């Protein structure tokens, strides 16, 4: 299983939010490149980087940080947060970013997102953030009328290779993952990246048992409730 340690950026600092609430943030440091290098030193191969300021404002704020991480590590780097136009996608990919995440724009301008998926294939992931079963956009600040699973089905029909699915109500809470939900999502014909609420190694094992191939781990690493080396080892173990 692929493990994506998460770095969320707000005011250029590494933070974690509680349930996506910008007013409930915990700051862990001001050197995201050092965090990325630290994850790599522990054996990580993948990184999930989110520009929270960009997600709220609608344009990528921290391109320079993404570029530095791509240049200074060998990590597979995926970046999301405020990416709403093709020029930004091109710039990210040219800077060494491996995958660009389209979130709000996929829901608000599906024709654009579909065109980007068709053009850039596996280099585009669609981020689906769910709140009470509905898709949330604009940095999780706005809940739409779109039902999350139905939207995932639509996204797959575009030819999307990867969906990053986050349950906002669990993100940053340490409650654990909604395994039945991911079991349902995993029936879709695309890679599902589970995100939001990983609390224990049992979450990793449960995802593996249902065949989910990728998982984002955030606050548990920063709080110390999980150690990245243990997570990576659990991800490699055969399911009994």
C-alpha positions, 0 to 999 in steps of 0.5 A: 500500500502507498502511504502519503504523509501529508503536509498542509500549508497555511501562512507558509507554516505546516499545520493541521486543521480540525475538521477542515476548520481554518479557525481550529489549526495547530502549527507544527513548524515553519519549514515544510521542505525539512518536514518532507525530507524528514518523511523521506529519511524515514522511508516515505516514497510519496507526499501529499501537499496541500495549499490551504491558503490556495484552496480558500483563495482559488489560486495556488499560493505556495508553488515555490514550496512544491518546487523546492520539495520536488527538487530536493527530494526523490518523493512522488509529490502530489499537490492540491489547493486552489489549482483552477487553470491549466497554466498552473497544472503545466507549471507544477508538472514542469517543476517536478510535481508528479500529480496535480489534484483538482478539487473545487474546479472539478465540481464547479467546472466539470468540463474543464476538469474532464478535459484536463483528465483526458489530456494529462491522464494519471498526472491528474487526481480528482479530490472529492471532499465529503461533508455529511455525504455531500461534496464540499468545495472552496477549502471545505468552506462551502457544502454543495448539493452534489452527493459524494459517491454519485460525483465519484461515479461521474468522475470515473466516467471521465477516465480519472485514474485517481480519486482522493476521497476525504471525509471532512468530519473525520479529518484531523480528529483521529477517529479512524476511517469509515471503512465501509465507505471506502469498501464501497468506493473501492468498487469504482474503476479507479485508484482510491486514496483514503484520507481523513481520520487515520488513527491507528495501524488497524486503519491501515490494515483494514484498508489493505484487507478491502483492497484500497491501495493508497492512504494519506496520513496526517495528524497522527504523525504530527501528534506522535500517535503514529510513527511513520516507520510503523505505518510504512511497515504495516503498509508492506505487511501481507494481509493474513 
